[in-house]
């Protein structure tokens, strides 16, 4: 369906997708990977995390997770 776009103002876009009108295919333009141990991603006030033994396996044998070479 066609879209009629009026006046807009975008101050900033941080890691998102801005789409106007029809879209056939949206694909990521960047990718990243992070490893976080037990209780490492907690946010908030007054968090108590009791981890006796914690180990994060960050070994990645497949080398390619999300190929984005053709998207640019």
Buried (B, 14 or more C-beta within 10 A) or exposed (E): EEEEEEEEEEEEEEEEEEEEEEEEEEEEEEEEEEEEEBEEEEEEEEEEEEEEEEEEEEEEEEEEEEEEEEEE
